[in-house]
Amino acid sequence: MWKKWMGKVLSAGLISAVLLGGYTPAQAANKNIRVALFVDTGQGYRGVVPAVTLTTEKGMEVTLSGPEGKAKLPGLGGDDARFRVDEFHLIVAETSDWNRAQQVAQQLSQRKYEGSIQVARRGGQVVYQVVSGSYGTYQAAANQAKTIASATGQQPAVKGPLRLEAGRFNSLKEAQDWQEIFGASGISAYPVLVADNGKASYAVWIGDEVSQDGLNALAKKAAAEVPGFSYRQPASKSYVVLKQDVFGSRDPIWKYVFSPTVKLTIEPNKAGSPSLIGVVERENRTYRGEMEVSDYKGHLTLVNELSMEEYLYGVVGSEMAPGWPIEALKTQAVLARTRAVGTGNKYGVANLSDTVYEQAYYGYTKESKDIRKAVDDTEGEVIYYQGKIAESLFYSNAGGMTADGTEVWGNPVPYLRPVMSDDTYPLEQAKVWYLVSLADGTLGYIRSDLVRATGDSNAVGLRYAVVSTDNTNLRSGPSTAYHRVLSTLPIGAEVTIVAEEPEENAYSWTRGPYTPAEVAGMVNATQAKNKAPQVSSSLKTLRVTERGPSGRVLEMEADGTKVAVSSPDSYRTVFQQGASSLRSTKFDVEEMGTFTILGANGKSMSHPAGRDVQVVGADNYAVSANGYNDQFLIYRGADDWRVASKTQQFLFRGNGFGHGLGVSQYGAKAMAESGYDYKEILQHYYQDVTIEP
C-alpha cells in the first residue's frame, strides 16, 4: 500500500541553533501564526519578488493600515489582483501591439528578468507597457536599465513614485473619466485610493516622476493641458495607486501599487468552506487565512496569517505523505507544532517562513482527511524538556542510527542521544541498477529494466545482457538525478552485468566519483572561508580521521591537512558540485586509485594514483589493465568486485538523508507500522521529555 508514495521527497530538515527553552506553556498557546511566503531580513530564508499576484474564487476584501489610520478599501471587482510597492521601476517597452508586448515580456523572462504587462490608455487607445523590477533608489533602477538594455537591445525608461494630485472625486468611475482626459493629453494619470480617519476616498494623481525637476515640468504641462486643478504633491502617506495588469489573458486585473508606509490585508470573500486565497508566484499554491503585503526591510513582503492548527494541516502534508500511518502523522504534527511555537518572531514581521529553513508549508493542497485528523487529535501538544519547549528536529532518514548533538553542532543536546532507527523502507523499494561493462571495457550504470539478460555468462560467471530500449544512458552512478551520462547506447548493445546496486534513495546514496582537482576545489572553498591552508589540485588522499557515536564524520583530512568546517554537519555542503551536496555526514570515501595487490609468497604491492597498472599473461606479455579505460575491476572473491581507477578518484558512499538529529520521518513510519503510538515514537527519539498540551 505504500508503493504509491515512493518518490515523495521528505524534508532534509535544515536546522537552527539549539533552543533549550525560552517559551513557557502559556506563551505556546498562541492561536494564530504568521508565515512569511516572501521576505528578506538578511537572515534565514531570503526570497522576494517585485510583485505578487493573489487569486480567489469569489473576490477579495482589502484593508489598508497606515499613518492616517485603518480603512477598508472599496471593492473593485474581479477575483484576482496584483500587489507592488510604489517605488522606482522600469518601463521596458510600450506598444499598442499585444503580441509585441508578449514577445518583450518573454524575452525578459528568458533572461531571468521580470516582465509583466501593464495596461494604459493614450488618446483613447489601449497601450501595453512591459514593466520590470522594483527598486528603492533611482540609481539602482538606472543601473538595471543599462543591464537589460545590454542583454535585450530594449531601451528601458526609469519611472518613479513622485506624483501630483489633481483632485478628489466621489467614485471610481469619475476618477477614471479624468484619467482618460489626462491620458488624451499625453499625461500619465491614475485613480488613487487615499485613506484618512478610517475612510477611503478617490483621487487622481498624475505622473511617474523620478525627481523634483520632473514634477515641476509636469505641473506646468498639466496646468496648460488640463487647467482648473492646483497640482500639488500629495500630503497623504496612506494610499494605493490603482493600475491594471494583464495576467493570463488579455483581460486586465487590478494592480494595487501601495505606499511603502502602509500594509494591506487581503481576505477572500466568504464563498463556502474553506475560503482560500492563491499565490501565483508561490507555484499557484492556495492557502487558508488572510494575506498581508507590506514593504518590510526594503522589500515587498508577503505574510500568510492563519490559525495554528490550520497552518499545521499544510505543514504535515508537506513534510509527510497522506496515507502514512496515522501515528506517524501525529508524530509529525507534534514536531511541527513544537517547531512553530519555538521559533518566536524570527523574521520580525512573521514567526517563520514556509520553507525548510524552518519547516515546509505548501498550503491547502497538501491537506487530506487523515492529516487533519492527526493535527486535531494532538491539538495544542508540544514537546517539553524540563518545563520548556524543546527544539523540534526532524529529517527524512537517519541511515540506521540517529546523530548525537556533537556530530551536528559540535556540542551535545541533553534530550537527543543516538538511538537505532529502522529507516530501510526506501532501500527496500528502490529500483535495481546494474553496474555493467561494455565490449570496450567501459564501466557504468544502467537501470535494470532497460536491459534484457541473454541467459549466457562469461568465463567468470558474469551474465551477458543486451540493451532493450534505444538511446539508453550509461551513467556514472545509479541515479538519473545525481550522476552524469557517460554515453548513450543503442538498442541491442551488448553489456556484461558485473553487480547490482539500489537506485539512489533516502537510505543509501553515492556521489561522484570526483577527480582530485574537483575535490580540491570543494575543499579549498571552505578552507578560504575558514582561513585555513589550501590543498593541492593533485590531491592524493581524502580520509575520515574521526567519527562520532553514530558513525557520522567529525573530522577529515585532505593530504594530511585538516578540512576546516564551522560544525561537523557542514561536511554535507563542503563536498558539493552544483546543487548536488552530500545527503548526510554518515559516509565513507573510496579512494579509487588506492589499492593493494597480493602476489606470490605473501608479497604485496600498494598502488597510489599515477602508477601504471598492468595485466601479465602466461607468456609474460603485459598490457595496461582494461586497455585505455581509466577504471577497471578488481576481483576480491565471492562475487565481490571493486571498481578501481588508474588515476586517483574519490567516491562518496553514504546512508541517511538529513542532519540526523531528532526524529527520522521514515523511522517514525516504521515504528507506527509496528504498533507504536506517537508519544512512544517521540520518546524513542527524544529522551527525558514530555508531550503535553
C-alpha positions in Angstrom: 0.0 0.0 0.0 3.0 2.3 0.4 4.2 1.9 -3.2 2.1 4.9 -4.4 4.0 7.2 -2.1 7.5 6.3 -3.3 9.3 9.3 -4.8 8.0 11.6 -2.1 10.9 13.9 -1.1 10.8 14.3 2.6 12.4 17.3 4.3 16.1 17.1 4.9 15.2 19.3 7.9 17.5 22.2 7.8 18.3 23.1 11.4 18.7 26.2 13.5 20.6 26.9 16.7 19.8 24.8 19.8 16.9 26.2 21.8 16.6 24.5 25.2 13.8 26.8 26.3 12.6 30.4 26.3 8.9 29.7 25.7 6.6 28.8 28.6 3.5 26.7 28.2 1.3 29.8 28.4 3.2 31.5 25.7 3.0 28.5 23.5 -0.8 28.7 23.5 -0.9 31.5 20.8 -3.7 30.5 18.4 -2.6 32.4 15.3 0.7 32.2 13.4 2.3 34.4 10.7 4.1 32.7 7.9 6.4 34.6 5.5 6.0 33.5 1.9 8.3 36.2 0.6 10.7 38.1 3.0 14.3 39.2 3.2 15.6 40.3 6.6 19.2 39.3 5.9 18.9 36.0 7.8 17.2 32.6 7.4 15.1 32.4 4.4 15.7 35.2 1.9 13.3 35.3 -1.1 11.5 38.2 -2.6 9.7 39.1 -5.9 8.8 42.6 -7.4 5.1 41.8 -7.3 2.7 39.2 -6.0 -0.5 38.0 -7.7 -3.3 36.8 -5.4 -6.3 34.8 -6.7 -9.6 34.0 -5.2 -12.9 32.3 -6.3 -15.3 35.0 -5.3 -13.3 38.2 -5.0 -11.3 39.7 -2.1 -11.6 42.3 0.6 -8.6 44.6 1.1 -7.9 46.7 4.2 -5.3 49.4 4.4 -3.4 50.2 7.6 -1.1 53.2 7.6 -0.1 56.5 9.3 -3.6 58.0 8.6 -5.4 55.1 10.2 -7.1 51.9 9.0 -9.6 51.7 6.3 -11.4 49.0 4.4 -11.0 49.7 0.7 -14.0 49.6 -1.6 -14.4 46.5 -3.8 -13.0 46.9 -7.3 -14.5 43.7 -8.8 -12.6 40.7 -10.1 -11.3 37.6 -8.4 -7.6 38.3 -8.9 -5.3 41.2 -8.1 -1.6 42.1 -8.2 0.3 44.0 -5.5 3.5 46.0 -5.8 5.3 48.6 -3.7 5.2 52.2 -5.1 8.9 52.8 -5.9 11.2 53.1 -8.9 10.6 50.7 -11.8 11.3 50.2 -15.5 9.1 50.6 -18.5 11.0 48.3 -20.9 8.7 48.8 -23.8 5.3 50.5 -24.7 3.3 49.3 -27.6 -0.3 49.1 -28.8 0.5 45.6 -30.3 -0.4 42.9 -27.8 1.8 40.3 -29.4 4.8 42.6 -29.4 4.3 43.2 -25.6 4.2 39.5 -25.0 7.4 39.0 -27.0 9.2 41.6 -24.9 7.9 40.1 -21.7 9.0 36.6 -22.8 12.4 38.0 -23.8 12.9 39.3 -20.3 11.7 36.1 -18.7 14.1 34.0 -20.7 17.0 36.1 -19.4 15.7 35.8 -15.8 14.3 39.4 -15.6 10.7 40.2 -14.5 8.5 41.3 -17.3 4.8 41.9 -16.5 2.4 43.7 -18.9 0.6 46.8 -17.6 -2.4 48.4 -19.4 -2.5 52.1 -20.0 -4.6 54.4 -22.3 -3.2 57.0 -24.7 -5.6 59.2 -26.6 -8.5 56.7 -26.1 -6.3 53.8 -27.3 -5.1 50.9 -25.2 -1.3 50.5 -24.9 0.7 47.8 -23.2 3.6 48.6 -21.0 6.2 45.9 -20.2 7.1 46.6 -16.6 10.2 45.2 -14.9 11.6 45.3 -11.4 11.1 47.3 -8.2 13.9 49.4 -6.9 14.4 51.5 -3.7 16.6 54.1 -5.5 16.8 55.8 -8.8 20.4 54.7 -9.2 19.6 51.0 -8.7 16.9 51.3 -11.3 19.1 53.1 -13.8 21.9 50.5 -13.4 19.4 47.7 -14.1 18.1 49.6 -17.1 21.6 49.5 -18.6 22.0 45.8 -17.8 18.6 45.0 -19.5 19.5 47.2 -22.5 22.7 45.4 -23.0 21.1 41.9 -22.7 18.0 42.5 -24.8 18.5 45.5 -27.0 15.5 47.2 -25.4 15.7 50.8 -24.1 14.1 50.8 -20.6 12.8 54.1 -19.1 13.1 54.6 -15.4 9.9 55.6 -13.7 9.4 56.7 -10.1 6.9 57.2 -7.3 6.7 61.1 -7.4 3.3 62.4 -8.5 0.9 65.4 -8.3 -2.6 65.3 -7.0 -5.2 66.7 -9.4 -8.3 66.4 -7.2 -10.6 64.2 -5.1 -13.7 62.5 -6.5 -16.8 60.7 -5.4 -16.4 57.4 -7.3 -14.0 55.2 -9.2 -15.9 56.0 -12.4 -15.4 59.7 -12.0 -11.7 59.2 -11.3 -11.4 57.0 -14.4 -13.1 59.6 -16.5 -10.5 62.2 -15.5 -7.8 59.6 -16.0 -8.9 59.4 -19.7 -8.8 63.1 -20.1 -5.3 63.4 -18.8 -4.3 60.4 -21.0 -5.6 62.1 -24.1 -3.1 64.9 -23.4 -0.2 62.5 -23.0 -0.1 62.7 -19.2 0.0 59.5 -17.2 -2.8 59.5 -14.6 -4.2 57.0 -12.1 -7.1 56.6 -9.8 -5.8 56.5 -6.2 -7.4 55.3 -3.0 -6.5 57.6 -0.2 -7.2 56.6 3.4 -7.9 59.1 6.1 -9.6 58.7 9.5 -10.9 55.3 8.7 -12.4 56.1 5.3 -11.1 55.7 1.8 -11.7 58.3 -0.9 -10.8 58.5 -4.6 -8.3 60.9 -6.1 -6.5 61.3 -9.4 -2.7 61.5 -9.3 -0.6 62.3 -12.3 3.0 61.3 -13.3 5.6 58.7 -12.6 8.4 61.1 -12.0 11.9 60.4 -10.6 12.9 63.9 -9.4 11.6 67.3 -8.3 12.6 68.8 -11.6 10.4 66.3 -13.3 7.5 67.2 -11.0 7.9 70.9 -11.8 7.9 70.3 -15.5 4.8 68.0 -15.2 2.9 70.7 -13.2 3.5 73.3 -16.0 2.4 70.8 -18.7 -0.7 69.7 -16.8 -1.8 73.3 -16.0 -1.5 74.1 -19.7 -3.3 71.0 -21.0 -5.9 70.4 -18.3 -6.4 73.7 -16.3 -8.5 74.0 -13.2 -6.5 71.9 -10.7 -3.9 73.0 -8.2 -1.5 70.2 -8.9 0.2 69.8 -5.5 2.3 67.0 -4.2 0.0 64.6 -2.2 0.1 65.0 1.6 -1.2 61.5 2.4 1.2 58.7 3.1 -1.7 56.1 3.2 -2.6 55.4 -0.4 -2.9 52.9 -3.1 -2.3 53.8 -6.8 -4.7 51.8 -8.9 -3.1 50.4 -12.1 -4.1 47.4 -14.2 -2.0 44.4 -15.4 -2.7 41.8 -18.0 -2.5 38.4 -16.4 -3.2 35.0 -18.0 -5.3 36.6 -20.8 -5.9 40.0 -22.3 -8.4 40.8 -19.6 -6.8 43.2 -17.1 -6.7 42.7 -13.4 -6.3 45.5 -10.8 -2.8 46.2 -9.5 -2.5 47.8 -6.1 0.6 49.9 -6.1 0.8 50.8 -2.4 2.7 53.2 -0.3 5.9 51.9 1.5 4.4 53.2 4.7 1.3 51.0 4.7 0.3 47.4 4.8 -2.6 45.8 3.0 -4.5 42.8 4.5 -6.3 40.7 1.9 -9.1 38.3 2.7 -11.0 36.1 0.3 -14.8 36.8 0.2 -16.6 34.1 2.1 -17.6 31.5 -0.5 -18.1 28.1 1.1 -15.6 26.5 3.4 -12.8 26.8 3.4 -12.3 30.2 1.8 -8.9 30.1 0.0 -6.5 32.6 -1.5 -3.9 31.6 -4.1 -0.4 33.0 -4.7 0.7 32.7 -8.3 4.4 33.4 -7.6 4.3 30.6 -4.9 3.7 27.9 -7.6 0.0 28.7 -7.6 -0.5 27.3 -4.1 -3.7 28.1 -2.2 -3.9 29.0 1.4 -6.3 29.3 4.3 -6.5 32.5 6.3 -5.5 36.0 5.1 -2.6 37.6 3.3 -0.7 40.7 4.3 1.6 42.6 1.9 3.9 45.4 3.0 7.3 47.0 2.4 9.5 45.4 5.1 13.3 46.0 5.3 13.1 47.5 1.9 11.4 44.5 0.2 7.9 43.5 -0.9 6.9 41.1 1.9 4.0 38.6 1.8 2.8 37.0 5.0 0.0 34.4 5.5 -1.7 34.7 8.8 -4.0 31.8 10.0 -4.8 29.7 13.0 -2.0 27.4 14.3 -4.0 24.2 13.6 -4.9 25.2 10.1 -1.3 26.0 9.4 -0.3 22.6 10.7 -2.6 20.9 8.2 -0.4 22.3 5.4 2.9 21.5 7.2 2.2 17.9 8.0 1.0 17.3 4.4 4.2 18.9 3.1 6.6 17.1 5.4 4.9 13.7 5.3 2.7 11.9 2.7 -1.0 11.5 3.1 -1.7 7.8 3.7 1.2 7.2 6.0 0.2 5.5 9.4 -1.9 7.9 11.5 0.6 7.6 14.4 3.4 8.7 12.2 1.3 11.7 11.1 0.6 12.6 14.7 4.3 12.4 15.4 4.9 14.9 12.7 2.0 17.1 13.9 3.5 17.4 17.4 7.0 18.1 15.9 5.6 20.7 13.5 3.7 22.5 16.3 6.7 22.4 18.6 8.9 23.9 15.8 6.3 26.6 15.1 5.9 27.8 18.7 9.6 27.6 19.3 10.7 30.0 16.5 9.2 33.0 18.3 9.1 36.0 15.9 12.1 35.1 13.9 11.5 37.4 10.9 10.1 40.4 12.8 7.0 40.6 10.7 6.5 36.8 10.8 7.1 33.9 13.1 8.7 31.7 10.4 8.9 31.1 6.7 7.2 28.5 4.5 10.5 26.8 3.6 12.7 24.1 5.1 14.7 26.9 6.8 12.1 26.2 9.5 9.7 23.6 8.0 7.9 23.1 4.7 4.4 24.6 4.4 2.8 24.3 1.0 -0.8 25.3 1.9 -4.2 23.8 1.4 -3.4 21.5 -1.5 -1.2 19.4 0.9 -4.1 18.7 3.2 -6.0 15.4 3.5 -8.6 13.9 5.8 -6.0 11.8 7.7 -3.6 14.7 8.1 -6.3 16.9 9.5 -7.3 14.1 12.0 -3.6 13.8 13.1 -3.4 17.5 13.8 -6.8 17.7 15.5 -6.1 14.6 17.7 -2.9 16.2 19.0 -4.3 19.7 19.3 -2.0 22.0 21.2 0.5 19.3 22.1 4.2 20.2 22.0 7.4 18.6 23.3 8.8 19.9 26.7 12.2 19.4 28.3 12.3 20.4 31.9 9.2 22.6 31.5 10.3 24.5 28.4 9.7 24.0 24.7 12.3 21.6 23.2 14.0 22.2 19.9 11.9 20.4 17.3 14.3 18.5 15.0 13.4 16.1 12.2 14.6 15.0 8.8 13.9 12.3 6.2 16.2 9.3 7.2 18.7 8.5 9.9 20.5 5.8 7.9 20.1 3.3 10.7 21.0 5.4 13.7 20.3 9.0 14.8 23.0 11.6 15.5 24.4 12.9 18.7 24.5 16.7 19.1 28.3 16.7 18.9 28.0 15.2 15.4 25.9 18.1 14.1 26.7 21.3 16.0 29.8 20.1 17.9 28.0 20.2 21.3 25.7 17.7 23.0 21.9 18.2 23.3 20.8 16.6 26.6 17.5 15.2 25.3 18.8 13.9 21.9 21.2 11.0 22.1 21.9 8.4 19.4 19.2 5.6 19.0 18.6 2.9 16.5 16.2 3.8 13.7 14.5 1.5 11.2 14.9 3.5 8.1 15.3 0.9 5.4 12.0 1.3 3.6 13.3 3.5 0.8 16.1 0.9 0.2 13.6 -1.9 0.1 11.5 -0.1 -2.5 14.4 1.2 -4.7 14.7 0.2 -8.3 17.7 -2.0 -9.2 20.5 -0.7 -11.3 23.3 -2.8 -12.9 27.0 -2.0 -12.9 27.9 -3.1 -16.4 30.9 -3.4 -18.6 30.7 -2.6 -22.3 32.6 -4.5 -25.0 35.5 -2.0 -24.9 35.8 -2.3 -21.1 33.9 1.0 -20.2 32.2 0.7 -16.8 28.9 2.4 -15.9 25.4 2.0 -14.6 22.1 1.2 -16.4 18.7 0.8 -14.8 17.9 -3.0 -14.8 14.5 -2.6 -16.6 16.3 -1.2 -19.6 18.4 -4.3 -20.3 17.5 -8.0 -21.0 19.6 -10.9 -19.8 20.5 -13.3 -22.6 20.9 -16.3 -20.4 24.6 -16.7 -21.1 27.6 -15.9 -18.9 31.3 -15.4 -19.4 34.1 -17.5 -18.0 34.0 -16.0 -14.6 30.2 -16.3 -14.3 29.1 -12.8 -15.1 25.8 -12.6 -17.0 25.5 -11.2 -20.5 22.7 -8.8 -21.4 21.5 -6.6 -24.2 20.1 -3.1 -24.1 16.3 -3.3 -24.7 15.5 0.3 -25.4 17.0 2.8 -27.8 19.1 5.8 -26.6 19.7 4.3 -23.2 22.0 6.4 -21.0 25.1 4.8 -19.4 25.7 6.8 -16.2 28.5 7.2 -13.6 26.2 6.0 -10.8 22.8 4.5 -10.0 20.5 7.5 -10.5 19.3 9.9 -13.2 19.3 13.0 -11.0 22.8 12.9 -9.4 25.1 11.0 -11.8 26.3 12.2 -15.2 25.8 10.5 -18.6 28.9 8.7 -19.8 27.5 7.6 -23.2 24.2 6.7 -24.9 23.7 3.1 -26.0 21.5 1.9 -28.9 19.0 -0.9 -28.6 20.7 -4.3 -28.9 24.1 -3.1 -27.4 25.8 -5.9 -25.5 26.8 -5.5 -21.9 28.2 -7.7 -19.1 26.4 -7.4 -15.7 29.0 -7.0 -13.0 26.9 -6.2 -9.9 23.5 -4.9 -8.7 23.0 -1.7 -6.8 19.9 0.1 -5.5 18.9 3.3 -7.1 19.7 6.5 -5.1 17.2 6.7 -2.2 16.8 8.3 1.2 18.6 5.4 2.9 21.6 4.9 0.7 23.3 7.1 -1.9 26.6 7.8 -3.7 28.2 11.0 -5.0 31.0 11.2 -7.6 33.4 9.8 -8.5 35.2 13.2 -8.4 38.7 14.0 -9.7 41.5 15.3 -7.3 41.1 18.8 -8.9 37.3 18.7 -8.3 37.7 17.7 -4.6 40.5 20.2 -4.1 38.3 22.9 -5.4 35.5 22.0 -3.0 37.9 21.8 0.0 39.7 25.0 -0.9 36.5 26.9 -1.0 35.8 26.1 2.6 39.4 26.4 3.6 39.4 30.0 2.3 36.2 30.8 4.2 37.7 29.5 7.4 41.2 31.0 6.7 42.8 27.5 6.6 45.6 26.2 4.4 44.9 25.3 0.8 45.4 21.8 -0.6 47.0 20.8 -4.0 44.8 20.2 -7.0 46.7 16.9 -7.5 45.2 15.6 -4.2 46.3 12.1 -3.3 44.2 11.2 -0.2 40.9 12.2 1.4 40.2 10.4 4.6 37.9 10.5 7.6 40.0 10.9 10.7 37.3 11.0 13.4 33.7 9.8 13.7 31.0 10.4 16.3 28.9 7.9 18.3 26.6 7.1 15.4 29.4 6.9 12.8 29.0 10.3 11.4 32.0 12.3 10.3 33.6 14.6 12.8 36.9 15.4 11.1 38.5 14.8 7.7 41.9 15.4 6.2 43.0 16.0 2.6 46.6 15.0 2.0 47.1 15.3 5.8 45.6 18.8 6.0 42.5 19.1 8.2 39.4 20.1 6.3 38.1 23.2 8.2 34.3 23.4 8.9 32.2 25.6 11.2 30.4 22.5 12.5 30.5 18.8 11.7 27.2 18.8 9.8 28.8 21.3 7.4 30.7 18.5 5.7 27.5 17.9 3.8 27.9 21.1 1.9 31.7 21.1 1.6 31.5 18.3 -0.9 29.0 19.9 -3.2 29.1 20.1 -7.0 26.3 22.4 -8.4 23.2 21.6 -6.4 24.4 18.0 -5.6 25.6 18.0 -2.0 26.0 15.0 0.3 22.8 13.8 1.9 24.3 13.2 5.3 27.6 13.0 7.1 27.2 9.2 7.6 29.5 8.4 4.7 32.8 6.7 3.6 35.2 7.9 1.0 36.6 5.4 -1.5 40.0 6.3 -2.9 39.5 4.5 -6.2 43.2 4.9 -7.2 44.5 3.4 -4.0 44.6 -0.4 -3.7 46.9 -3.3 -2.8 47.7 -6.3 -5.0 48.8 -9.6 -3.4 51.5 -11.6 -5.2 53.2 -14.9 -4.7 54.8 -15.9 -1.4 52.7 -13.3 0.5 54.3 -10.3 -1.2 52.1 -7.3 -1.9 52.4 -4.0 -3.7 50.4 -0.9 -2.9 49.3 1.3 -5.8 48.9 5.0 -5.2 47.4 7.0 -8.1 49.6 7.6 -11.1 51.5 4.3 -11.2 50.7 2.2 -14.3 48.7 -0.9 -13.6 49.4 -3.8 -16.0 48.0 -7.3 -16.5 50.6 -10.0 -17.2 49.7 -13.2 -19.1 51.2 -16.7 -19.0 53.7 -15.7 -21.7 54.8 -12.7 -19.7 53.1 -10.4 -22.2 51.9 -7.3 -20.3 49.1 -4.9 -21.2 47.6 -2.0 -19.4 44.6 -3.1 -17.2 41.3 -2.7 -19.1 43.0 -1.1 -22.1 42.7 2.7 -22.4 40.0 2.9 -19.8 40.9 4.7 -16.5 38.6 2.4 -14.5 39.0 -1.3 -14.2 37.7 -4.2 -12.0 39.4 -5.9 -9.1 38.0 -9.3 -8.0 38.1 -9.7 -4.3 36.4 -13.2 -4.1 32.9 -14.5 -3.5 31.4 -12.4 -6.4 32.8 -9.3 -4.8 34.0 -6.8 -7.5 35.6 -3.5 -6.8 35.8 -0.6 -9.3 39.3 0.9 -9.2 41.0 3.6 -11.2 44.4 4.2 -12.6 44.3 7.9 -11.7 43.0 8.9 -8.3 39.3 9.4 -8.0 37.1 9.9 -4.9 33.7 8.2 -4.5 31.4 9.0 -1.5 29.1 6.3 -0.3 26.6 7.2 2.5 23.5 6.4 4.4 20.7 8.7 5.6 19.2 11.9 4.4 19.4 15.0 6.6 21.3 16.0 9.7 20.2 13.0 11.7 19.4 14.8 15.0 16.0 14.1 16.4 13.2 12.2 14.6 13.7 10.3 11.4 10.5 10.5 9.4 11.0 7.1 7.8 11.9 5.7 11.2 8.6 7.1 12.6 6.7 5.4 9.8 8.3 2.1 10.6 7.6 2.4 14.3 3.9 3.3 13.6 3.6 0.3 11.4 4.9 -1.8 14.2 2.2 -0.6 16.6 3.8 2.2 18.5 1.8 5.3 19.2 3.0 8.9 18.5 4.1 9.5 22.1 6.1 6.3 22.2 7.7 7.3 18.9 8.6 10.8 20.1 10.0 9.4 23.4 12.1 6.9 21.5 13.9 9.7 19.6 13.7 12.2 22.4 14.9 11.3 25.9 13.6 12.7 29.2 10.8 14.8 27.5 7.1 15.1 28.0 4.4 15.7 25.4 1.7 18.0 26.8 -0.9 20.5 25.5 
